[in-house]
Amino acid sequence: MTTYIATDPQFDFAPRPGRVLQRELDAAGISQAQLAARTGLSTKHINLVIKGTAALSPDVAVTLEQILGTPAETWLHLEAERQVHEARKERSEVLEGYVSWANSFPRQLLIDRKVINESDAGTSLVAKLLSFFSVASPSAYAKTWLEPQASYKRSQVHSIDADLTALWLRLSELRAAELIEAAPVYDPAKLKAAADLLPKLTMSDDVGHAFAEAQELLLAAGVVLVFVPEISNTRISGVSRWKNGTPIIAVTIRYKTLDGLWFTILHEIAHVLLHPKRSTFVDDGFKADDDADEQETAANEFAQDHLIPPTYRAQLVATKTVIGIISLAEELGISPALVAGQWAFRTNTWGGSIAKLRKKIDPAELPA
């Protein structure tokens, strides 16, 4: 009896069961005709198995075990390895036809986002991309990632790159995967309570730590919050969507401002609370023109009310000085950057001394 080691898929060959069988027969001094007589199979079938034309079935494997002593599992494993090897060869030929599709994605971006390695090219690149998007072909990619974008709610009218949007959405999905496993059942009441607490977190000088606290608050409510750096030509500041019954909120810092980040988080929380499970919302930020979209208007108002309660709106708009903005921020218990951002929005004044209070943040400050 001989023991055989399974083929490593990295090698471009696999031991054919028939070849191994012939070696066993030669070692035992048994001809194909004699094996046929002993097994009750036809000589033709034995010959086809040895040539690899016919598959080595479980019945034949058990019979060979009885006659030659080699475990049936060994024969079946060799047969499975051969079939997988042949399937991989056929698949590689198919992938050759997808190379131009894979090359249409920005290569350096894929490397920077660790989707592929620098050495990936040709069919290796294709295989990596298909695996990343969890699809079998470019047509499956289009149905899974591009066609649904037509139904996404977007709070802006600029043209966007659908492939790069799909890339960013997939990155956010993968970023959220581990947190989804740890998330309890979604609780709207807890999410509302978390939204009430978020403005206080803006007072922290450490935006990364404050974001982590926000993640914990939302996760306790069954909502996953992640940060994924922006990809050019997607115009995404945030997204809210549902995955396996769990709401996911993913944000960028498109405007690279503290107020933009926290407004986006609150805006996406509003979508989860107000428009549950109905749509995927891909948002541009609070500077977008949302007047024609009631759902976006409602989400904007939710975020605005949590940052500057309606009773303070007149005071906010009437404020003309930096000191006034800082004083109002202290009264509200939030960062002056958030008050300055809302002041800029309400007065449509995006420059000047007050606008300088809108603290800039760097992607490196947030957990990626």
C-alpha positions as a printed Julia matrix, in Angstrom:
368×3 Matrix{Float64}:
   0.0    0.0     0.0
   1.33   3.46   -0.96
   0.46   6.78    0.69
   0.17   9.85   -1.51
   0.42  13.5    -0.51
  -2.24  15.93   -1.7
  -1.32  18.3    -4.47
  -0.46  21.88   -3.49
  -2.7   24.22   -5.56
   0.24  26.54   -6.17
   1.8   23.93   -8.5
   0.67  23.63  -12.1
   0.13  19.87  -12.02
  -1.86  17.22  -10.18
  -1.17  13.46   -9.91
  -3.68  11.66  -12.13
  -5.33   8.77  -10.22
  -4.97   6.54  -13.28
  -1.23   7.09  -13.41
  -0.92   6.18   -9.73
  -3.14   3.15  -10.29
  -0.94   1.96  -13.14
   2.13   2.22  -10.88
   0.33   0.18   -8.24
  -0.58  -2.46  -10.8
   3.0   -2.59  -12.1
   4.36  -2.97   -8.57
   1.9   -5.79   -7.88
   2.43  -7.47  -11.26
  -1.23  -7.13  -12.16
  -2.35  -6.33  -15.7
  -5.32  -4.13  -16.57
  -7.18  -7.21  -17.8
  -6.47  -9.03  -14.53
  -7.66  -6.02  -12.51
 -10.83  -5.98  -14.58
 -11.41  -9.63  -13.79
 -10.81  -9.07  -10.08
 -13.08  -6.02   -9.86
 -15.82  -7.18  -12.18
 -15.36  -4.02  -14.26
 -14.71  -4.06  -17.98
 -11.16  -3.82  -19.24
 -12.26  -0.8   -21.25
 -13.45   1.02  -18.12
 -10.22   0.22  -16.27
  -8.27   1.58  -19.25
 -10.35   4.77  -19.33
  -9.74   5.33  -15.59
  -6.01   4.84  -16.06
  -5.96   7.26  -19.01
  -7.95   9.8   -17.0
 -10.81   9.78  -19.48
 -13.23   8.31  -16.94
 -13.54   9.58  -13.39
 -12.59   7.3   -10.53
 -15.92   6.87   -8.73
 -16.48   6.09   -5.03
 -17.57   2.52   -5.93
 -14.36   1.93   -7.85
 -12.32   3.52   -5.04
 -13.79   1.13   -2.47
 -13.21  -1.82   -4.78
  -9.56  -0.82   -5.33
  -9.13  -0.48   -1.58
 -10.23  -4.1    -1.15
  -7.98  -5.42   -3.91
  -4.85  -3.23   -3.68
  -5.03  -2.1    -0.06
  -4.79   1.63   -0.85
  -7.53   3.45    1.11
 -10.56   4.54   -0.87
 -10.1    8.03    0.58
  -6.69   8.24   -1.11
  -8.12   7.39   -4.53
 -11.0    9.82   -4.11
  -8.68  12.55   -2.9
  -6.47  12.09   -5.95
  -9.52  12.2    -8.2
 -10.79  15.35   -6.5
  -7.38  17.0    -6.85
  -7.33  16.13  -10.55
 -10.79  17.56  -11.13
 -10.01  20.73   -9.21
  -6.79  21.13  -11.17
  -8.64  20.77  -14.46
 -11.32  23.2   -13.31
  -8.64  25.73  -12.36
  -7.05  25.41  -15.79
 -10.41  26.01  -17.44
 -11.1   28.91  -15.1
  -7.73  30.48  -15.94
  -8.63  30.41  -19.61
 -11.92  32.14  -18.81
 -10.13  34.8   -16.73
  -7.95  35.66  -19.7
 -11.04  37.18  -21.27
 -11.58  39.46  -18.27
  -8.15  41.12  -18.2
  -9.26  44.3   -19.97
 -12.07  44.68  -17.42
  -9.63  44.38  -14.53
  -7.21  46.82  -16.16
  -9.96  49.46  -16.29
  -9.63  49.99  -12.53
  -6.95  52.45  -11.32
  -4.07  50.12  -10.52
  -2.24  52.3    -8.02
  -5.46  52.92   -6.1
  -6.04  49.17   -5.83
  -2.5   48.74   -4.52
  -2.82  51.63   -2.06
  -6.09  50.23   -0.7
  -4.48  46.76   -0.43
  -6.95  45.17   -2.83
  -4.09  43.8    -4.93
  -0.32  43.4    -4.67
   2.14  45.21   -6.92
   2.99  41.91   -8.58
  -0.61  41.13   -9.58
  -1.23  41.3   -13.31
  -3.19  39.48  -15.99
  -5.34  36.65  -14.66
  -3.9   37.11  -11.17
  -5.24  40.66  -11.15
  -8.61  39.48  -12.45
  -8.84  36.77   -9.78
  -7.99  39.24   -7.01
 -10.63  41.74   -8.15
 -13.36  39.16   -8.57
 -12.54  37.75   -5.15
 -12.56  41.23   -3.63
 -16.02  41.95   -5.0
 -17.1   38.37   -4.21
 -18.35  37.68   -7.73
 -17.48  35.21  -10.5
 -17.4   37.46  -13.56
 -17.58  41.09  -14.73
 -21.25  40.59  -15.63
 -21.93  39.34  -12.1
 -20.02  42.36  -10.79
 -22.23  44.67  -12.84
 -25.43  43.06  -11.56
 -24.21  43.04   -7.95
 -22.42  46.37   -7.68
 -23.33  48.64  -10.59
 -27.0   48.03  -11.35
 -28.14  48.59   -7.73
 -26.59  52.08   -7.82
 -29.48  53.2    -9.99
 -31.78  52.81   -6.97
 -29.45  54.43   -4.44
 -30.56  57.69   -2.92
 -27.88  60.29   -3.63
 -27.97  63.78   -2.15
 -26.12  65.42   -5.04
 -26.34  65.8    -8.79
 -22.69  65.57   -9.8
 -21.56  62.79  -12.1
 -19.75  60.01  -10.27
 -17.62  57.02  -11.19
 -19.78  53.94  -10.65
 -16.82  51.53  -10.49
 -15.02  53.62   -7.87
 -18.26  53.98   -5.92
 -18.54  50.18   -5.94
 -14.93  49.92   -4.78
 -15.52  52.29   -1.87
 -18.76  50.57   -0.87
 -17.05  47.17   -0.88
 -14.18  48.54    1.22
 -16.68  49.9     3.73
 -18.5   46.56    3.77
 -15.29  44.66    4.52
 -14.26  47.25    7.11
 -17.57  46.7     8.9
 -17.54  42.89    8.7
 -15.94  42.15   12.09
 -18.08  44.73   13.87
 -21.24  43.28   12.31
 -20.44  39.95   13.95
 -20.24  41.64   17.35
 -23.3   43.86   16.87
 -26.41  43.2    18.96
 -29.9   43.43   17.46
 -30.62  46.93   16.18
 -32.42  49.06   18.79
 -33.91  52.36   17.48
 -34.41  53.75   20.99
 -30.74  53.23   21.83
 -29.72  54.8    18.52
 -31.81  57.9    19.3
 -30.14  58.13   22.7
 -26.71  57.75   21.09
 -27.49  60.55   18.64
 -28.3   62.85   21.56
 -24.89  62.13   23.09
 -22.76  62.53   19.96
 -22.55  66.37   19.93
 -20.78  66.3    23.3
 -18.05  64.1    21.82
 -17.09  66.94   19.46
 -15.46  68.73   22.41
 -12.61  66.21   22.47
  -9.25  67.38   21.14
  -8.59  63.81   19.98
 -10.94  63.21   17.05
  -9.78  59.6    16.73
 -10.7   58.86   20.33
 -14.04  60.66   19.96
 -14.82  58.66   16.81
 -14.02  55.42   18.66
 -16.44  56.47   21.42
 -19.09  57.14   18.79
 -18.47  53.67   17.36
 -19.05  52.12   20.79
 -22.25  54.11   21.35
 -23.68  53.1    18.0
 -22.54  49.5    18.28
 -24.42  49.2    21.58
 -27.5   50.21   19.59
 -26.79  47.56   16.95
 -25.38  50.0    14.38
 -21.89  49.67   12.86
 -19.94  52.88   12.23
 -16.71  52.83   10.2
 -14.37  55.3     8.55
 -13.12  54.61    5.02
 -10.95  57.27    3.33
 -12.56  58.95    0.35
 -11.87  57.84   -3.22
 -11.69  60.59   -5.83
 -14.62  60.91   -8.26
 -17.08  59.25   -5.88
 -18.14  62.44   -4.05
 -19.11  60.38   -1.02
 -19.16  61.87    2.45
 -21.14  59.0     3.95
 -23.41  56.06    3.34
 -26.08  54.24    5.3
 -27.12  50.74    4.28
 -28.24  47.43    5.76
 -26.22  44.23    5.78
 -27.75  41.02    7.13
 -30.21  43.03    9.19
 -27.55  45.33   10.67
 -27.37  49.04    9.77
 -23.94  50.16    8.54
 -22.83  53.77    8.53
 -19.6   54.45    6.68
 -18.1   57.93    6.44
 -15.24  59.75    4.76
 -13.96  63.21    5.62
 -14.65  64.59    2.17
 -14.48  68.21    3.34
 -11.66  67.46    5.8
 -13.45  69.38    8.54
 -14.54  68.36   12.01
 -18.03  69.72   11.52
 -18.39  67.9     8.2
 -17.51  64.58    9.84
 -19.98  64.86   12.73
 -22.75  66.28   10.55
 -22.35  63.32    8.21
 -22.55  60.82   11.05
 -25.74  62.4    12.38
 -27.17  62.65    8.86
 -26.65  58.92    8.28
 -28.08  58.08   11.71
 -31.2   59.95   10.61
 -31.53  57.73    7.55
 -31.28  54.62    9.71
 -33.92  55.93   12.11
 -36.28  57.6     9.64
 -35.94  55.4     6.56
 -35.12  51.91    7.86
 -34.33  49.17    5.37
 -35.81  51.06    2.44
 -32.78  52.39    0.62
 -29.03  52.73    0.47
 -28.23  56.4     0.93
 -24.97  57.68   -0.55
 -24.49  61.24    0.64
 -22.4   64.16   -0.49
 -22.56  66.28    2.65
 -24.44  69.21    4.09
 -23.54  71.52    1.19
 -25.59  69.38   -1.2
 -28.82  70.67   -2.73
 -31.42  68.4    -1.15
 -34.51  70.56   -1.56
 -36.11  68.14   -4.01
 -35.6   65.09   -1.82
 -37.8   64.87    1.26
 -35.76  62.07    2.8
 -32.51  64.01    2.46
 -34.17  67.15    3.81
 -35.39  65.2     6.84
 -31.93  63.77    7.45
 -30.36  67.22    7.16
 -32.85  68.68    9.62
 -32.21  65.85   12.07
 -28.48  66.54   12.02
 -28.96  70.32   12.22
 -31.36  70.05   15.16
 -28.94  67.84   17.09
 -26.08  70.27   16.6
 -27.98  73.55   17.0
 -31.45  73.14   18.53
 -34.11  75.24   16.73
 -34.44  77.57   19.72
 -30.86  78.72   19.13
 -31.15  79.31   15.37
 -31.91  83.04   15.58
 -29.01  83.55   17.97
 -26.72  81.59   15.68
 -27.55  83.61   12.55
 -27.32  86.9    14.45
 -23.8   86.1    15.67
 -21.18  88.15   13.87
 -17.97  87.47   15.78
 -15.63  84.62   16.64
 -16.2   85.31   20.32
 -19.93  85.01   19.78
 -19.54  81.62   18.09
 -17.29  80.36   20.88
 -19.71  81.61   23.51
 -22.65  79.85   21.85
 -20.59  76.66   21.56
 -19.85  76.76   25.29
 -23.54  77.26   26.02
 -24.45  74.26   23.85
 -21.56  72.13   25.09
 -20.18  71.37   21.62
 -17.08  72.28   19.65
 -16.92  75.81   18.19
 -16.04  74.1    14.91
 -19.54  72.61   14.76
 -21.21  75.94   15.52
 -19.03  77.67   12.92
 -19.99  75.09   10.35
 -23.69  75.55   10.97
 -23.25  79.33   10.96
 -21.53  79.12    7.58
 -24.35  76.98    6.24
 -27.13  79.21    7.61
 -25.52  82.45    6.43
 -23.94  80.99    3.27
 -20.63  82.47    4.37
 -17.82  80.0     3.81
 -14.91  82.35    4.35
 -13.76  84.89    6.93
 -12.68  84.7    10.56
 -15.62  82.59   11.75
 -15.07  80.05    9.01
 -11.5   79.61   10.27
 -12.98  78.01   13.4
 -13.98  75.02   11.27
 -11.18  72.75   12.43
  -9.4   70.76    9.75
  -8.79  67.04   10.31
  -6.53  64.55    8.6
  -7.56  61.02    7.58
  -4.62  59.71    9.63
  -6.37  60.93   12.78
  -9.21  58.43   12.33
  -9.1   54.64   12.75
  -8.79  53.08    9.31
